[in-house]
Amino acid sequence: MLKFKVDGMTCGRCAQTVTKAVEALPSVERASVDLTAGEVSIEGNADESVIRKPIEDAGYDVRAAA
Ligand SMILES: [Cu+2]
């Protein structure tokens, strides 16, 4: 499992947007957002470079792998 710190997620709608954006990747089985921690957890074998783009395209900042 991969975890990323993502900036800018403030509510359930943000969480849903990020989850959907990441789950649209074929290499991602499941994504979940922890709003309190500002983290996105990803199951699957996607790597960081692939995950980054859809999250940033959705308007959020990927800070680092958590
Ligand atoms: Cu929001």
PDB file of the backbone (N, CA, C, O) and the ligand in Angstrom, with CONECT records:
HET     CU  A 101       1
ATOM      1  N   MET A   1       0.842  -1.206   0.000  1.00  0.00           N
ATOM      2  CA  MET A   1       0.000   0.000   0.000  1.00  0.00           C
ATOM      3  C   MET A   1       0.873   1.250   0.000  1.00  0.00           C
ATOM      4  O   MET A   1       1.911   1.315   0.658  1.00  0.00           O
ATOM      5  N   LEU A   2       0.412   2.238  -0.762  1.00  0.00           N
ATOM      6  CA  LEU A   2       1.120   3.513  -0.834  1.00  0.00           C
ATOM      7  C   LEU A   2       0.313   4.568  -0.106  1.00  0.00           C
ATOM      8  O   LEU A   2      -0.918   4.544  -0.107  1.00  0.00           O
ATOM      9  N   LYS A   3       1.020   5.492   0.513  1.00  0.00           N
ATOM     10  CA  LYS A   3       0.344   6.614   1.169  1.00  0.00           C
ATOM     11  C   LYS A   3       0.976   7.914   0.726  1.00  0.00           C
ATOM     12  O   LYS A   3       2.195   8.034   0.611  1.00  0.00           O
ATOM     13  N   PHE A   4       0.115   8.882   0.481  1.00  0.00           N
ATOM     14  CA  PHE A   4       0.603  10.202   0.096  1.00  0.00           C
ATOM     15  C   PHE A   4      -0.017  11.265   0.960  1.00  0.00           C
ATOM     16  O   PHE A   4      -1.180  11.174   1.355  1.00  0.00           O
ATOM     17  N   LYS A   5       0.775  12.278   1.249  1.00  0.00           N
ATOM     18  CA  LYS A   5       0.255  13.486   1.872  1.00  0.00           C
ATOM     19  C   LYS A   5      -0.285  14.360   0.752  1.00  0.00           C
ATOM     20  O   LYS A   5       0.413  14.637  -0.223  1.00  0.00           O
ATOM     21  N   VAL A   6      -1.533  14.793   0.897  1.00  0.00           N
ATOM     22  CA  VAL A   6      -2.129  15.641  -0.129  1.00  0.00           C
ATOM     23  C   VAL A   6      -2.695  16.888   0.533  1.00  0.00           C
ATOM     24  O   VAL A   6      -3.477  16.807   1.480  1.00  0.00           O
ATOM     25  N   ASP A   7      -2.284  18.045   0.017  1.00  0.00           N
ATOM     26  CA  ASP A   7      -2.758  19.315   0.544  1.00  0.00           C
ATOM     27  C   ASP A   7      -4.017  19.780  -0.165  1.00  0.00           C
ATOM     28  O   ASP A   7      -4.178  19.558  -1.365  1.00  0.00           O
ATOM     29  N   GLY A   8      -4.896  20.416   0.566  1.00  0.00           N
ATOM     30  CA  GLY A   8      -6.045  21.079  -0.034  1.00  0.00           C
ATOM     31  C   GLY A   8      -7.352  20.324   0.104  1.00  0.00           C
ATOM     32  O   GLY A   8      -8.399  20.817  -0.318  1.00  0.00           O
ATOM     33  N   MET A   9      -7.308  19.123   0.695  1.00  0.00           N
ATOM     34  CA  MET A   9      -8.556  18.378   0.892  1.00  0.00           C
ATOM     35  C   MET A   9      -9.191  18.844   2.201  1.00  0.00           C
ATOM     36  O   MET A   9      -8.617  18.683   3.279  1.00  0.00           O
ATOM     37  N   THR A  10     -10.379  19.421   2.085  1.00  0.00           N
ATOM     38  CA  THR A  10     -10.979  20.005   3.283  1.00  0.00           C
ATOM     39  C   THR A  10     -12.308  19.371   3.682  1.00  0.00           C
ATOM     40  O   THR A  10     -12.750  19.540   4.818  1.00  0.00           O
ATOM     41  N   CYS A  11     -12.938  18.661   2.791  1.00  0.00           N
ATOM     42  CA  CYS A  11     -14.254  18.123   3.129  1.00  0.00           C
ATOM     43  C   CYS A  11     -14.505  16.811   2.403  1.00  0.00           C
ATOM     44  O   CYS A  11     -13.659  16.335   1.646  1.00  0.00           O
ATOM     45  N   GLY A  12     -15.659  16.241   2.636  1.00  0.00           N
ATOM     46  CA  GLY A  12     -16.006  14.961   2.048  1.00  0.00           C
ATOM     47  C   GLY A  12     -16.027  14.987   0.532  1.00  0.00           C
ATOM     48  O   GLY A  12     -15.743  13.988  -0.129  1.00  0.00           O
ATOM     49  N   ARG A  13     -16.363  16.127   0.006  1.00  0.00           N
ATOM     50  CA  ARG A  13     -16.403  16.239  -1.445  1.00  0.00           C
ATOM     51  C   ARG A  13     -14.990  16.188  -2.042  1.00  0.00           C
ATOM     52  O   ARG A  13     -14.763  15.563  -3.078  1.00  0.00           O
ATOM     53  N   CYS A  14     -14.062  16.848  -1.379  1.00  0.00           N
ATOM     54  CA  CYS A  14     -12.653  16.769  -1.801  1.00  0.00           C
ATOM     55  C   CYS A  14     -12.186  15.319  -1.753  1.00  0.00           C
ATOM     56  O   CYS A  14     -11.538  14.830  -2.678  1.00  0.00           O
ATOM     57  N   ALA A  15     -12.522  14.649  -0.672  1.00  0.00           N
ATOM     58  CA  ALA A  15     -12.101  13.260  -0.491  1.00  0.00           C
ATOM     59  C   ALA A  15     -12.631  12.397  -1.624  1.00  0.00           C
ATOM     60  O   ALA A  15     -11.926  11.534  -2.148  1.00  0.00           O
ATOM     61  N   GLN A  16     -13.873  12.638  -1.990  1.00  0.00           N
ATOM     62  CA  GLN A  16     -14.511  11.869  -3.049  1.00  0.00           C
ATOM     63  C   GLN A  16     -13.858  12.154  -4.409  1.00  0.00           C
ATOM     64  O   GLN A  16     -13.633  11.247  -5.211  1.00  0.00           O
ATOM     65  N   THR A  17     -13.564  13.421  -4.641  1.00  0.00           N
ATOM     66  CA  THR A  17     -12.932  13.822  -5.897  1.00  0.00           C
ATOM     67  C   THR A  17     -11.575  13.152  -6.060  1.00  0.00           C
ATOM     68  O   THR A  17     -11.253  12.622  -7.124  1.00  0.00           O
ATOM     69  N   VAL A  18     -10.784  13.182  -4.991  1.00  0.00           N
ATOM     70  CA  VAL A  18      -9.445  12.593  -5.049  1.00  0.00           C
ATOM     71  C   VAL A  18      -9.540  11.066  -5.194  1.00  0.00           C
ATOM     72  O   VAL A  18      -8.802  10.458  -5.970  1.00  0.00           O
ATOM     73  N   THR A  19     -10.453  10.467  -4.441  1.00  0.00           N
ATOM     74  CA  THR A  19     -10.632   9.015  -4.519  1.00  0.00           C
ATOM     75  C   THR A  19     -10.974   8.589  -5.943  1.00  0.00           C
ATOM     76  O   THR A  19     -10.382   7.655  -6.485  1.00  0.00           O
ATOM     77  N   LYS A  20     -11.925   9.278  -6.532  1.00  0.00           N
ATOM     78  CA  LYS A  20     -12.349   8.953  -7.903  1.00  0.00           C
ATOM     79  C   LYS A  20     -11.233   9.152  -8.910  1.00  0.00           C
ATOM     80  O   LYS A  20     -11.034   8.328  -9.802  1.00  0.00           O
ATOM     81  N   ALA A  21     -10.509  10.246  -8.764  1.00  0.00           N
ATOM     82  CA  ALA A  21      -9.432  10.563  -9.711  1.00  0.00           C
ATOM     83  C   ALA A  21      -8.381   9.464  -9.697  1.00  0.00           C
ATOM     84  O   ALA A  21      -7.877   9.054 -10.742  1.00  0.00           O
ATOM     85  N   VAL A  22      -8.059   8.994  -8.498  1.00  0.00           N
ATOM     86  CA  VAL A  22      -7.015   7.978  -8.375  1.00  0.00           C
ATOM     87  C   VAL A  22      -7.529   6.599  -8.795  1.00  0.00           C
ATOM     88  O   VAL A  22      -6.815   5.824  -9.430  1.00  0.00           O
ATOM     89  N   GLU A  23      -8.765   6.312  -8.432  1.00  0.00           N
ATOM     90  CA  GLU A  23      -9.324   4.999  -8.773  1.00  0.00           C
ATOM     91  C   GLU A  23      -9.556   4.852 -10.274  1.00  0.00           C
ATOM     92  O   GLU A  23      -9.747   3.739 -10.764  1.00  0.00           O
ATOM     93  N   ALA A  24      -9.542   5.951 -10.996  1.00  0.00           N
ATOM     94  CA  ALA A  24      -9.679   5.875 -12.449  1.00  0.00           C
ATOM     95  C   ALA A  24      -8.435   5.277 -13.103  1.00  0.00           C
ATOM     96  O   ALA A  24      -8.482   4.858 -14.260  1.00  0.00           O
ATOM     97  N   LEU A  25      -7.336   5.235 -12.375  1.00  0.00           N
ATOM     98  CA  LEU A  25      -6.110   4.627 -12.907  1.00  0.00           C
ATOM     99  C   LEU A  25      -6.241   3.114 -12.887  1.00  0.00           C
ATOM    100  O   LEU A  25      -6.661   2.539 -11.883  1.00  0.00           O
ATOM    101  N   PRO A  26      -5.882   2.459 -13.998  1.00  0.00           N
ATOM    102  CA  PRO A  26      -6.021   1.000 -14.050  1.00  0.00           C
ATOM    103  C   PRO A  26      -5.163   0.276 -13.010  1.00  0.00           C
ATOM    104  O   PRO A  26      -5.513  -0.822 -12.576  1.00  0.00           O
ATOM    105  N   SER A  27      -4.066   0.870 -12.616  1.00  0.00           N
ATOM    106  CA  SER A  27      -3.167   0.196 -11.676  1.00  0.00           C
ATOM    107  C   SER A  27      -3.586   0.368 -10.219  1.00  0.00           C
ATOM    108  O   SER A  27      -2.947  -0.176  -9.319  1.00  0.00           O
ATOM    109  N   VAL A  28      -4.654   1.121  -9.988  1.00  0.00           N
ATOM    110  CA  VAL A  28      -5.125   1.331  -8.619  1.00  0.00           C
ATOM    111  C   VAL A  28      -6.362   0.477  -8.356  1.00  0.00           C
ATOM    112  O   VAL A  28      -7.359   0.573  -9.071  1.00  0.00           O
ATOM    113  N   GLU A  29      -6.286  -0.348  -7.332  1.00  0.00           N
ATOM    114  CA  GLU A  29      -7.440  -1.180  -6.983  1.00  0.00           C
ATOM    115  C   GLU A  29      -8.421  -0.394  -6.127  1.00  0.00           C
ATOM    116  O   GLU A  29      -9.632  -0.425  -6.346  1.00  0.00           O
ATOM    117  N   ARG A  30      -7.878   0.299  -5.163  1.00  0.00           N
ATOM    118  CA  ARG A  30      -8.733   1.039  -4.250  1.00  0.00           C
ATOM    119  C   ARG A  30      -7.962   2.207  -3.649  1.00  0.00           C
ATOM    120  O   ARG A  30      -6.764   2.113  -3.383  1.00  0.00           O
ATOM    121  N   ALA A  31      -8.674   3.300  -3.445  1.00  0.00           N
ATOM    122  CA  ALA A  31      -8.051   4.451  -2.796  1.00  0.00           C
ATOM    123  C   ALA A  31      -8.936   4.893  -1.651  1.00  0.00           C
ATOM    124  O   ALA A  31     -10.162   4.816  -1.741  1.00  0.00           O
ATOM    125  N   SER A  32      -8.325   5.353  -0.582  1.00  0.00           N
ATOM    126  CA  SER A  32      -9.129   5.911   0.494  1.00  0.00           C
ATOM    127  C   SER A  32      -8.426   7.128   1.069  1.00  0.00           C
ATOM    128  O   SER A  32      -7.199   7.218   1.091  1.00  0.00           O
ATOM    129  N   VAL A  33      -9.250   8.066   1.535  1.00  0.00           N
ATOM    130  CA  VAL A  33      -8.742   9.339   2.008  1.00  0.00           C
ATOM    131  C   VAL A  33      -8.975   9.464   3.505  1.00  0.00           C
ATOM    132  O   VAL A  33     -10.068   9.199   4.003  1.00  0.00           O
ATOM    133  N   ASP A  34      -7.945   9.866   4.201  1.00  0.00           N
ATOM    134  CA  ASP A  34      -8.067  10.237   5.609  1.00  0.00           C
ATOM    135  C   ASP A  34      -7.968  11.753   5.664  1.00  0.00           C
ATOM    136  O   ASP A  34      -6.881  12.326   5.589  1.00  0.00           O
ATOM    137  N   LEU A  35      -9.129  12.390   5.798  1.00  0.00           N
ATOM    138  CA  LEU A  35      -9.178  13.856   5.753  1.00  0.00           C
ATOM    139  C   LEU A  35      -8.426  14.489   6.909  1.00  0.00           C
ATOM    140  O   LEU A  35      -7.734  15.492   6.732  1.00  0.00           O
ATOM    141  N   THR A  36      -8.559  13.911   8.080  1.00  0.00           N
ATOM    142  CA  THR A  36      -7.912  14.461   9.270  1.00  0.00           C
ATOM    143  C   THR A  36      -6.396  14.500   9.101  1.00  0.00           C
ATOM    144  O   THR A  36      -5.735  15.481   9.442  1.00  0.00           O
ATOM    145  N   ALA A  37      -5.872  13.405   8.565  1.00  0.00           N
ATOM    146  CA  ALA A  37      -4.424  13.324   8.374  1.00  0.00           C
ATOM    147  C   ALA A  37      -3.979  13.968   7.065  1.00  0.00           C
ATOM    148  O   ALA A  37      -2.792  14.230   6.870  1.00  0.00           O
ATOM    149  N   GLY A  38      -4.938  14.224   6.161  1.00  0.00           N
ATOM    150  CA  GLY A  38      -4.579  14.745   4.849  1.00  0.00           C
ATOM    151  C   GLY A  38      -3.810  13.720   4.033  1.00  0.00           C
ATOM    152  O   GLY A  38      -2.867  14.053   3.315  1.00  0.00           O
ATOM    153  N   GLU A  39      -4.229  12.465   4.155  1.00  0.00           N
ATOM    154  CA  GLU A  39      -3.510  11.397   3.472  1.00  0.00           C
ATOM    155  C   GLU A  39      -4.416  10.595   2.550  1.00  0.00           C
ATOM    156  O   GLU A  39      -5.608  10.422   2.805  1.00  0.00           O
ATOM    157  N   VAL A  40      -3.815  10.115   1.479  1.00  0.00           N
ATOM    158  CA  VAL A  40      -4.508   9.220   0.565  1.00  0.00           C
ATOM    159  C   VAL A  40      -3.769   7.880   0.587  1.00  0.00           C
ATOM    160  O   VAL A  40      -2.555   7.828   0.390  1.00  0.00           O
ATOM    161  N   SER A  41      -4.513   6.801   0.826  1.00  0.00           N
ATOM    162  CA  SER A  41      -3.924   5.462   0.803  1.00  0.00           C
ATOM    163  C   SER A  41      -4.371   4.761  -0.467  1.00  0.00           C
ATOM    164  O   SER A  41      -5.531   4.845  -0.869  1.00  0.00           O
ATOM    165  N   ILE A  42      -3.441   4.079  -1.081  1.00  0.00           N
ATOM    166  CA  ILE A  42      -3.714   3.449  -2.361  1.00  0.00           C
ATOM    167  C   ILE A  42      -3.326   1.976  -2.354  1.00  0.00           C
ATOM    168  O   ILE A  42      -2.206   1.610  -1.998  1.00  0.00           O
ATOM    169  N   GLU A  43      -4.275   1.148  -2.754  1.00  0.00           N
ATOM    170  CA  GLU A  43      -3.992  -0.278  -2.925  1.00  0.00           C
ATOM    171  C   GLU A  43      -3.870  -0.565  -4.405  1.00  0.00           C
ATOM    172  O   GLU A  43      -4.678  -0.111  -5.216  1.00  0.00           O
ATOM    173  N   GLY A  44      -2.844  -1.330  -4.740  1.00  0.00           N
ATOM    174  CA  GLY A  44      -2.587  -1.635  -6.131  1.00  0.00           C
ATOM    175  C   GLY A  44      -1.100  -1.493  -6.366  1.00  0.00           C
ATOM    176  O   GLY A  44      -0.332  -1.310  -5.422  1.00  0.00           O
ATOM    177  N   ASN A  45      -0.686  -1.577  -7.626  1.00  0.00           N
ATOM    178  CA  ASN A  45       0.752  -1.448  -7.833  1.00  0.00           C
ATOM    179  C   ASN A  45       1.116  -0.237  -8.675  1.00  0.00           C
ATOM    180  O   ASN A  45       2.043  -0.286  -9.484  1.00  0.00           O
ATOM    181  N   ALA A  46       0.389   0.837  -8.481  1.00  0.00           N
ATOM    182  CA  ALA A  46       0.718   2.094  -9.134  1.00  0.00           C
ATOM    183  C   ALA A  46       1.941   2.698  -8.446  1.00  0.00           C
ATOM    184  O   ALA A  46       2.125   2.530  -7.241  1.00  0.00           O
ATOM    185  N   ASP A  47       2.770   3.398  -9.209  1.00  0.00           N
ATOM    186  CA  ASP A  47       3.849   4.073  -8.510  1.00  0.00           C
ATOM    187  C   ASP A  47       3.586   5.570  -8.409  1.00  0.00           C
ATOM    188  O   ASP A  47       2.663   6.118  -9.012  1.00  0.00           O
ATOM    189  N   GLU A  48       4.435   6.191  -7.625  1.00  0.00           N
ATOM    190  CA  GLU A  48       4.199   7.577  -7.237  1.00  0.00           C
ATOM    191  C   GLU A  48       4.025   8.518  -8.425  1.00  0.00           C
ATOM    192  O   GLU A  48       3.161   9.395  -8.410  1.00  0.00           O
ATOM    193  N   SER A  49       4.846   8.332  -9.449  1.00  0.00           N
ATOM    194  CA  SER A  49       4.800   9.249 -10.583  1.00  0.00           C
ATOM    195  C   SER A  49       3.456   9.190 -11.299  1.00  0.00           C
ATOM    196  O   SER A  49       3.011  10.175 -11.888  1.00  0.00           O
ATOM    197  N   VAL A  50       2.807   8.013 -11.241  1.00  0.00           N
ATOM    198  CA  VAL A  50       1.529   7.825 -11.921  1.00  0.00           C
ATOM    199  C   VAL A  50       0.377   8.420 -11.100  1.00  0.00           C
ATOM    200  O   VAL A  50      -0.578   8.971 -11.649  1.00  0.00           O
ATOM    201  N   ILE A  51       0.489   8.298  -9.798  1.00  0.00           N
ATOM    202  CA  ILE A  51      -0.545   8.774  -8.881  1.00  0.00           C
ATOM    203  C   ILE A  51      -0.636  10.306  -8.845  1.00  0.00           C
ATOM    204  O   ILE A  51      -1.715  10.889  -8.732  1.00  0.00           O
ATOM    205  N   ARG A  52       0.515  10.913  -8.945  1.00  0.00           N
ATOM    206  CA  ARG A  52       0.619  12.354  -8.788  1.00  0.00           C
ATOM    207  C   ARG A  52      -0.279  13.161  -9.746  1.00  0.00           C
ATOM    208  O   ARG A  52      -0.960  14.099  -9.331  1.00  0.00           O
ATOM    209  N   LYS A  53      -0.266  12.788 -11.003  1.00  0.00           N
ATOM    210  CA  LYS A  53      -0.925  13.612 -12.013  1.00  0.00           C
ATOM    211  C   LYS A  53      -2.442  13.755 -11.815  1.00  0.00           C
ATOM    212  O   LYS A  53      -2.943  14.879 -11.796  1.00  0.00           O
ATOM    213  N   PRO A  54      -3.182  12.657 -11.668  1.00  0.00           N
ATOM    214  CA  PRO A  54      -4.632  12.841 -11.518  1.00  0.00           C
ATOM    215  C   PRO A  54      -5.004  13.641 -10.273  1.00  0.00           C
ATOM    216  O   PRO A  54      -6.001  14.363 -10.276  1.00  0.00           O
ATOM    217  N   ILE A  55      -4.228  13.519  -9.234  1.00  0.00           N
ATOM    218  CA  ILE A  55      -4.523  14.285  -8.008  1.00  0.00           C
ATOM    219  C   ILE A  55      -4.269  15.771  -8.259  1.00  0.00           C
ATOM    220  O   ILE A  55      -5.062  16.623  -7.860  1.00  0.00           O
ATOM    221  N   GLU A  56      -3.169  16.064  -8.916  1.00  0.00           N
ATOM    222  CA  GLU A  56      -2.853  17.469  -9.195  1.00  0.00           C
ATOM    223  C   GLU A  56      -3.803  18.051 -10.231  1.00  0.00           C
ATOM    224  O   GLU A  56      -4.168  19.224 -10.153  1.00  0.00           O
ATOM    225  N   ASP A  57      -4.202  17.241 -11.196  1.00  0.00           N
ATOM    226  CA  ASP A  57      -5.176  17.705 -12.188  1.00  0.00           C
ATOM    227  C   ASP A  57      -6.518  18.016 -11.540  1.00  0.00           C
ATOM    228  O   ASP A  57      -7.266  18.863 -12.028  1.00  0.00           O
ATOM    229  N   ALA A  58      -6.823  17.335 -10.443  1.00  0.00           N
ATOM    230  CA  ALA A  58      -8.075  17.588  -9.737  1.00  0.00           C
ATOM    231  C   ALA A  58      -7.980  18.830  -8.849  1.00  0.00           C
ATOM    232  O   ALA A  58      -8.976  19.257  -8.265  1.00  0.00           O
ATOM    233  N   GLY A  59      -6.792  19.401  -8.752  1.00  0.00           N
ATOM    234  CA  GLY A  59      -6.643  20.664  -8.034  1.00  0.00           C
ATOM    235  C   GLY A  59      -6.023  20.564  -6.645  1.00  0.00           C
ATOM    236  O   GLY A  59      -6.122  21.496  -5.846  1.00  0.00           O
ATOM    237  N   TYR A  60      -5.387  19.438  -6.361  1.00  0.00           N
ATOM    238  CA  TYR A  60      -4.789  19.261  -5.030  1.00  0.00           C
ATOM    239  C   TYR A  60      -3.287  19.076  -5.185  1.00  0.00           C
ATOM    240  O   TYR A  60      -2.785  18.737  -6.256  1.00  0.00           O
ATOM    241  N   ASP A  61      -2.593  19.309  -4.090  1.00  0.00           N
ATOM    242  CA  ASP A  61      -1.133  19.206  -4.125  1.00  0.00           C
ATOM    243  C   ASP A  61      -0.651  17.958  -3.430  1.00  0.00           C
ATOM    244  O   ASP A  61      -0.942  17.726  -2.256  1.00  0.00           O
ATOM    245  N   VAL A  62       0.089  17.159  -4.168  1.00  0.00           N
ATOM    246  CA  VAL A  62       0.718  15.975  -3.567  1.00  0.00           C
ATOM    247  C   VAL A  62       2.032  16.447  -2.942  1.00  0.00           C
ATOM    248  O   VAL A  62       2.924  16.940  -3.633  1.00  0.00           O
ATOM    249  N   ARG A  63       2.131  16.286  -1.629  1.00  0.00           N
ATOM    250  CA  ARG A  63       3.326  16.793  -0.931  1.00  0.00           C
ATOM    251  C   ARG A  63       4.439  15.756  -0.910  1.00  0.00           C
ATOM    252  O   ARG A  63       5.589  16.059  -1.227  1.00  0.00           O
ATOM    253  N   ALA A  64       4.094  14.545  -0.538  1.00  0.00           N
ATOM    254  CA  ALA A  64       5.123  13.533  -0.380  1.00  0.00           C
ATOM    255  C   ALA A  64       4.464  12.200  -0.119  1.00  0.00           C
ATOM    256  O   ALA A  64       3.281  12.131   0.216  1.00  0.00           O
ATOM    257  N   ALA A  65       5.231  11.153  -0.273  1.00  0.00           N
ATOM    258  CA  ALA A  65       4.771   9.851   0.166  1.00  0.00           C
ATOM    259  C   ALA A  65       4.797   9.876   1.690  1.00  0.00           C
ATOM    260  O   ALA A  65       5.813  10.231   2.289  1.00  0.00           O
ATOM    261  N   ALA A  66       3.694   9.506   2.315  1.00  0.00           N
ATOM    262  CA  ALA A  66       3.609   9.590   3.773  1.00  0.00           C
ATOM    263  C   ALA A  66       4.214   8.336   4.408  1.00  0.00           C
ATOM    264  O   ALA A  66       4.238   8.214   5.632  1.00  0.00           O
TER     265      ALA A  66
HETATM  266 CU    CU A 101     -13.931  19.905  -0.150  1.00  0.00          CU2+
END
